[in-house]
Amino acid sequence: MASKRHVALAPRALRQLRRVRSVYLVGALLSLLVLLTQGDGPEAAEGRHAAIAGVLLAVFAALFTVTLVQLRRHGRTVHCGTARKLARPS
């Protein structure tokens, strides 16, 4: 099995991940709100809207999870040489 190499993220990438994390969370919450407010009507359009809201909820939840995992992995790479170089004050 190949060993995994941890690479530290650049400060700019960390800031972008932290910003986009809130966007993904809001998107997931709005999708959940739309999904919960959809009635079980006989019309096909309501069913389509619920399906689209469900897909969007799954996508935003997956993106939010990946972002959290990346941020958590970065927090554990303080032993990494790249992390020490990026954290070193100039």
C-alpha positions, 0 to 999 in steps of 0.5 A: 500500500502506498504511503500518503504524504501530507502536504500543508495548504497555503494560507490563501487556500486555507482562507478560501476553504474557510470562506466557502465552508459557510457558503456550502452550509447555507446552501445545504440549509436552504436546500433542506428548507425547500425540501421540507416545505415541498408538499406531497401534491399530485402535480409532477412539478412539485415532485421535480422540485423536491427531487432537485432540492434533494440532489442539491442537498446531497451535493452541498452536504458532500462539498461541506464534508470534503471542506471540513475534512481538508481543514481538519487534515491541515490542522494535523500537518503541523509536524510536516516540513511544509507546514513549518515553512509556511508558519515560520514568521518572516 
